[in-house]
Amino acid sequence: MAAAMRVRNQLHAVLMQTEPTYEASLVVSLRRPRGAAALEQYVAPGTSPLARAREEVVRRMAARLRLVLEQVDVLTRQIRA
């Protein structure tokens, strides 16, 4: 869970730089794989090269977060079985 929290915090930091009001438009939780998967389709506001670069960073970090969260879910199920 520590790895997920670290990636989630990094993702929040990048999103705050890219779009300071992003939390108001976020409809799913970043604590679930579905929320991370939604950000893999993120489109940053603006048309500058910096906006495109930040967009790509958000997408990559979201993919990492989704993978970590999926692994946590699998391990949780294995432990409970």
ROMI-997249 format. One record per residue (C-alpha): residue in three letters; x, y, z. Coordinates in steps of 0.25 Angstrom, whole numbers, plus 5000, padded with zeros to 4 digits. Example, Ala and Ser with C-alpha at 12.3 -4.5 7.8 and 13.67 -1.06 7.14 Angstrom:
<pts>
ALA504949825031;SER505549965029;
</pts>
This chain:
<pts>
MET500050005000;ALA501250095002;ALA501650084988;ALA500150124984;MET500150244993;ARG501450294988;VAL501050284973;ARG499650344977;ASN500350464984;GLN501350484972;LEU500150484962;HIS499350584971;ALA500550674970;VAL500650674955;LEU499150694954;MET499250814963;GLN500250874954;THR499550834941;GLU498150874945;PRO497950934959;THR496450904960;TYR496550754955;GLU495950704968;ALA494650764965;SER494550694951;LEU495050554957;VAL493850464957;VAL494550334962;SER495550304973;LEU496950294971;ARG496950184982;ARG496350084972;PRO496950034959;ARG495750084951;GLY496050224956;ALA497550214951;ALA497050154938;ALA496150274936;LEU497450364937;GLU498150284926;GLN497250354916;TYR497550494923;VAL497550614914;ALA498250734919;PRO497650874917;GLY498450964907;THR499150934894;SER500650964898;PRO501750864898;LEU501850874913;ALA500350834914;ARG500550714905;ALA501750664913;ARG501050674926;GLU499850604920;GLU500850494917;VAL501450484931;VAL500050474937;ARG499650364927;ARG500950284931;MET500750304946;ALA499350264945;ALA499750134938;ARG500750114949;LEU499750144960;ARG498750044953;LEU499749934953;VAL500149954967;LEU498649954972;GLU498349834963;GLN499449754970;VAL499049804984;ASP497649744980;VAL498249614975;LEU499049594988;THR497949634997;ARG497049524991;GLN498249424992;ILE498449455006;ARG496949445010;ALA496749315002;
</pts>
